Amino acid sequence: MRDVTLIETELLAAPAADAESLLPSARRKRLLHILRRPSSIIAMLGVLLLIALALFGTAIAPYSPGALDLANQFSGPGAQHLFGTDDLGRDIFSRVIVGTQYSLMAVVIVLSIALVVGIIVGASAGYIGGLTDEVLMRVTDIFLAFPGIVLALAIAAALGPSITNGVIAIAAIWWPTYARLVRGQVLALKNNDYVDAARSLGSSNVRIIVSHILRNGIAPVLVQLTLDMGNVLVTFAGLSYLGLGAPVGTAEWGAMVNAGQTNILTNWWLSTFPGLAIFLTALDLNLLGDMFQDILAPGAARRI
């Protein structure tokens, strides 16, 4: 058995990351500490609830989101309709539940597209370098030169209002962030010894990038991905609110806020409950992002 004093000396002399590698249980303790925090528990329970509503919302909703009941127009919140009804007698509670599907679907699709495009562009630019790097990064800079929301509005307006076009518009402004981040990771890792060893053994460039570079440098990308979820949700709801995302009448939170704004003073529940759904979901996704940041990048500074 090694001398305890020697172990303590090594821990004091090693960097924090090396100290954790000497004591693997330290990582498990830190992970358990993070997962047991109230904010982490709330985030995980909230995400499980959102996933359940997205998958089974249509079956859970007490009414069909499109069912008209003209005899109960503008009914206030009560036992029959928990969140009240709108101008066509549709149940707001049911529409908010079903709207979870649209919001989470938009978040998943947007970030999937942005991540795939960002990895392809960033990895190609960083690994190949030279003219390829210059061309790809200048294209990326063109997208970054415009304010993101303005560019998304322009693209959505050009394509026309629909959920699909709204998703495309948001994905078009999100991928440059991942391209820059992935390029930086590739540049930092592509000259490491294990990459040179894989190259000398005849591994293809694609295999080297995927199996050796991205595998060891994906943590910051995943952290950014989790931190972006709430922002994507709010952006998609904003496009729908402006009439450039989900069409009018769709049970989508942003479109519902838009539809109820003209009666906000007399029938406050029309916009309030969809707005609260946006706020609480974005808050939960941000808490989840902070949790993953602490797990995957414990040394990174917290967002302000």
C-alpha positions as CSV (number, residue, x, y, z in Angstrom):
1,M,0.0,0.0,0.0
2,R,1.3,3.4,-0.9
3,D,2.2,5.8,1.9
4,V,-0.7,8.2,2.7
5,T,1.7,11.2,2.9
6,L,2.9,10.4,-0.6
7,I,-0.6,10.4,-1.9
8,E,-1.4,13.7,-0.2
9,T,1.7,15.2,-1.7
10,E,0.7,14.1,-5.2
11,L,-2.8,15.5,-4.8
12,L,-1.5,18.9,-3.6
13,A,1.1,19.0,-6.4
14,A,-1.3,17.9,-9.2
15,P,-3.9,20.2,-11.0
16,A,-7.5,19.8,-10.0
17,A,-8.3,17.5,-13.0
18,D,-5.3,15.2,-12.2
19,A,-6.3,15.1,-8.5
20,E,-9.7,13.8,-9.6
21,S,-8.1,11.1,-11.7
22,L,-6.1,9.9,-8.7
23,L,-9.3,9.6,-6.8
24,P,-12.1,8.4,-9.2
25,S,-14.6,8.5,-6.3
26,A,-14.2,12.3,-6.3
27,R,-16.0,12.5,-9.7
28,R,-18.8,10.3,-8.5
29,K,-19.2,12.4,-5.3
30,R,-19.3,15.6,-7.4
31,L,-21.8,14.1,-9.8
32,L,-24.1,13.0,-6.9
33,H,-23.7,16.4,-5.3
34,I,-24.8,18.1,-8.5
35,L,-27.7,15.7,-9.1
36,R,-29.0,16.2,-5.5
37,R,-29.2,20.0,-5.7
38,P,-32.8,21.3,-5.7
39,S,-32.3,23.1,-9.0
40,S,-31.1,19.8,-10.6
41,I,-34.0,17.8,-9.2
42,I,-36.5,20.4,-10.5
43,A,-34.8,20.5,-13.9
44,M,-34.9,16.7,-14.3
45,L,-38.5,16.3,-13.0
46,G,-39.5,19.2,-15.3
47,V,-37.9,17.6,-18.3
48,L,-39.6,14.3,-17.6
49,L,-42.9,16.1,-17.4
50,L,-42.3,17.9,-20.6
51,I,-41.4,14.7,-22.4
52,A,-44.5,13.0,-21.1
53,L,-46.7,15.8,-22.2
54,A,-45.1,15.9,-25.6
55,L,-45.5,12.1,-26.1
56,F,-48.9,11.6,-24.6
57,G,-50.3,15.1,-24.5
58,T,-53.1,14.4,-27.0
59,A,-54.3,11.5,-24.8
60,I,-53.9,13.4,-21.6
61,A,-55.7,16.6,-22.7
62,P,-59.3,16.6,-21.4
63,Y,-60.6,18.1,-24.7
64,S,-59.5,18.0,-28.3
65,P,-57.4,21.2,-28.9
66,G,-59.4,22.0,-32.0
67,A,-62.9,21.2,-30.6
68,L,-65.2,24.2,-30.9
69,D,-67.8,25.1,-28.2
70,L,-69.4,28.4,-29.2
71,A,-71.7,28.2,-26.2
72,N,-68.7,28.6,-23.9
73,Q,-66.8,31.4,-25.6
74,F,-64.4,33.3,-23.2
75,S,-65.3,31.2,-20.2
76,G,-63.0,32.0,-17.3
77,P,-60.9,29.4,-15.5
78,G,-63.0,27.0,-13.5
79,A,-63.7,23.4,-12.8
80,Q,-64.9,22.6,-16.3
81,H,-62.1,24.5,-18.1
82,L,-59.0,24.9,-15.8
83,F,-57.5,27.6,-18.0
84,G,-60.7,28.9,-19.5
85,T,-61.7,29.0,-23.1
86,D,-60.9,31.2,-26.1
87,D,-63.1,33.1,-28.6
88,L,-64.1,29.8,-30.2
89,G,-64.8,28.0,-27.0
90,R,-61.6,25.9,-27.3
91,D,-60.2,24.6,-24.0
92,I,-57.0,26.6,-23.2
93,F,-55.6,23.9,-20.8
94,S,-55.8,21.2,-23.5
95,R,-54.2,23.5,-26.1
96,V,-51.4,24.3,-23.7
97,I,-50.7,20.6,-23.1
98,V,-50.7,19.8,-26.8
99,G,-48.6,22.8,-27.5
100,T,-45.7,21.1,-25.7
101,Q,-45.3,18.9,-28.7
102,Y,-44.6,21.8,-31.0
103,S,-42.2,23.6,-28.7
104,L,-40.1,20.5,-27.9
105,M,-40.2,19.3,-31.5
106,A,-38.8,22.7,-32.6
107,V,-36.1,22.7,-30.0
108,V,-34.9,19.1,-30.9
109,I,-35.0,19.7,-34.7
110,V,-33.4,23.1,-34.6
111,L,-30.5,22.0,-32.4
112,S,-30.1,18.7,-34.3
113,I,-29.7,20.6,-37.6
114,A,-27.5,23.3,-36.1
115,L,-25.3,20.6,-34.5
116,V,-24.9,18.5,-37.6
117,V,-24.1,21.5,-39.9
118,G,-21.9,23.0,-37.3
119,I,-19.8,19.9,-36.8
120,I,-19.4,19.3,-40.5
121,V,-18.4,22.9,-41.3
122,G,-16.3,23.4,-38.1
123,A,-14.5,20.0,-38.3
124,S,-13.8,20.4,-42.0
125,A,-12.4,23.9,-41.6
126,G,-10.3,23.1,-38.6
127,Y,-8.9,19.8,-39.8
128,I,-8.3,20.6,-43.5
129,G,-7.2,24.2,-42.9
130,G,-5.9,26.4,-45.7
131,L,-8.3,27.7,-48.3
132,T,-11.1,25.4,-47.0
133,D,-10.8,27.0,-43.6
134,E,-10.9,30.5,-45.1
135,V,-13.9,29.9,-47.2
136,L,-16.0,28.1,-44.6
137,M,-15.2,30.6,-41.9
138,R,-15.9,33.5,-44.0
139,V,-19.3,32.0,-44.8
140,T,-19.8,31.5,-41.1
141,D,-18.8,35.1,-40.4
142,I,-21.4,36.3,-42.9
143,F,-24.2,34.6,-40.9
144,L,-22.7,35.9,-37.6
145,A,-22.5,39.5,-39.0
146,F,-26.3,39.8,-38.9
147,P,-28.2,40.1,-35.6
148,G,-29.6,36.6,-35.2
149,I,-33.3,37.4,-34.6
150,V,-33.3,39.9,-37.5
151,L,-31.9,37.2,-39.9
152,A,-34.4,34.6,-38.6
153,L,-37.2,37.1,-39.2
154,A,-36.0,37.8,-42.7
155,I,-35.7,34.1,-43.6
156,A,-39.0,33.2,-42.0
157,A,-40.8,36.1,-43.8
158,A,-39.2,35.0,-47.2
159,L,-40.2,31.4,-46.7
160,G,-43.7,32.1,-45.4
161,P,-45.3,31.3,-42.0
162,S,-45.2,27.7,-41.1
163,I,-43.7,25.5,-38.3
164,T,-41.3,24.0,-40.8
165,N,-40.1,27.4,-42.1
166,G,-39.8,28.7,-38.6
167,V,-37.5,25.8,-37.7
168,I,-35.4,26.3,-40.8
169,A,-35.1,30.0,-40.1
170,I,-33.9,29.4,-36.5
171,A,-31.5,26.6,-37.5
172,A,-30.0,28.9,-40.1
173,I,-28.9,31.4,-37.4
174,W,-27.8,28.8,-34.8
175,W,-25.3,26.6,-36.7
176,P,-22.5,29.2,-36.9
177,T,-22.0,29.1,-33.1
178,Y,-21.3,25.3,-33.3
179,A,-19.1,25.7,-36.3
180,R,-16.9,28.1,-34.5
181,L,-16.8,26.0,-31.4
182,V,-16.1,22.7,-33.2
183,R,-13.4,24.4,-35.3
184,G,-11.7,25.6,-32.1
185,Q,-11.8,22.1,-30.6
186,V,-10.4,20.5,-33.7
187,L,-7.5,23.1,-33.9
188,A,-6.7,22.4,-30.3
189,L,-6.6,18.6,-30.6
190,K,-5.6,17.7,-34.2
191,N,-1.8,17.9,-33.5
192,N,-1.9,15.7,-30.4
193,D,0.2,12.6,-30.2
194,Y,-2.7,10.2,-30.3
195,V,-4.0,11.8,-33.5
196,D,-0.6,11.6,-35.1
197,A,-0.5,7.9,-34.1
198,A,-3.9,7.2,-35.7
199,R,-2.8,9.0,-38.8
200,S,0.4,7.0,-39.0
201,L,-1.6,3.8,-38.7
202,G,-3.6,4.7,-41.8
203,S,-6.8,5.9,-40.3
204,S,-9.0,7.9,-42.6
205,N,-9.6,11.6,-41.9
206,V,-13.2,11.0,-41.1
207,R,-12.3,8.3,-38.6
208,I,-9.7,10.5,-37.0
209,I,-12.1,13.4,-36.7
210,V,-15.0,11.3,-35.3
211,S,-13.2,8.8,-33.2
212,H,-10.2,10.8,-31.9
213,I,-10.8,14.5,-32.1
214,L,-14.6,15.0,-31.6
215,R,-14.7,12.2,-29.1
216,N,-12.3,14.0,-26.9
217,G,-13.5,17.5,-27.6
218,I,-17.3,17.1,-27.6
219,A,-17.9,18.2,-24.0
220,P,-17.9,22.0,-24.7
221,V,-20.2,21.4,-27.6
222,L,-22.7,19.4,-25.5
223,V,-22.6,22.1,-22.8
224,Q,-23.4,24.7,-25.4
225,L,-26.2,22.5,-26.8
226,T,-27.9,22.2,-23.4
227,L,-27.5,25.9,-22.7
228,D,-29.2,26.8,-26.1
229,M,-32.4,24.8,-25.5
230,G,-34.3,27.5,-23.6
231,N,-33.1,30.2,-26.1
232,V,-34.3,28.2,-29.1
233,L,-37.7,27.6,-27.5
234,V,-38.2,31.3,-26.7
235,T,-37.0,32.2,-30.3
236,F,-39.5,29.8,-31.9
237,A,-42.3,31.1,-29.7
238,G,-41.3,34.7,-30.7
239,L,-41.5,33.9,-34.4
240,S,-45.0,32.3,-33.9
241,Y,-46.1,35.3,-31.8
242,L,-45.1,37.6,-34.8
243,G,-47.0,35.4,-37.2
244,L,-43.9,33.9,-38.8
245,G,-43.8,30.5,-37.1
246,A,-46.9,28.4,-36.4
247,P,-49.9,29.5,-38.3
248,V,-52.7,31.3,-36.6
249,G,-55.1,28.9,-34.8
250,T,-52.4,26.3,-34.1
251,A,-52.1,25.1,-30.5
252,E,-48.6,26.5,-30.2
253,W,-47.7,28.7,-27.3
254,G,-46.4,31.7,-29.2
255,A,-49.4,31.7,-31.6
256,M,-51.8,31.4,-28.6
257,V,-50.2,34.4,-26.9
258,N,-50.7,36.3,-30.2
259,A,-54.3,35.3,-30.5
260,G,-55.2,36.4,-27.0
261,Q,-53.4,39.7,-26.9
262,T,-56.3,41.7,-28.3
263,N,-58.4,40.6,-25.3
264,I,-55.7,40.6,-22.6
265,L,-57.5,43.2,-20.5
266,T,-60.9,41.6,-20.5
267,N,-59.9,37.9,-20.9
268,W,-56.5,37.7,-19.3
269,W,-56.3,33.9,-19.4
270,L,-56.0,33.7,-23.2
271,S,-52.4,34.9,-23.3
272,T,-51.4,34.4,-19.6
273,F,-51.3,30.6,-19.5
274,P,-49.5,30.0,-22.8
275,G,-47.1,32.7,-21.7
276,L,-46.5,31.0,-18.4
277,A,-45.9,27.7,-20.2
278,I,-43.1,29.4,-22.3
279,F,-41.6,31.0,-19.2
280,L,-41.6,27.8,-17.0
281,T,-40.3,25.6,-19.8
282,A,-37.5,28.0,-20.7
283,L,-36.6,28.2,-17.0
284,D,-36.6,24.5,-16.7
285,L,-34.4,24.0,-19.8
286,N,-32.0,26.7,-18.5
287,L,-31.7,24.9,-15.2
288,L,-31.0,21.7,-17.1
289,G,-28.4,23.4,-19.1
290,D,-26.7,24.7,-16.0
291,M,-26.7,21.2,-14.5
292,F,-25.0,19.7,-17.6
293,Q,-22.5,22.6,-17.6
294,D,-21.5,21.7,-14.0
295,I,-21.2,18.0,-15.0
296,L,-19.4,18.3,-18.3
297,A,-17.4,21.5,-17.8
298,P,-17.0,22.1,-14.1
299,G,-14.3,24.6,-14.6
300,A,-16.3,26.8,-16.9
301,A,-17.6,30.1,-15.7
302,R,-21.3,30.3,-15.0
303,R,-23.5,32.5,-17.2
304,I,-24.5,35.9,-15.8
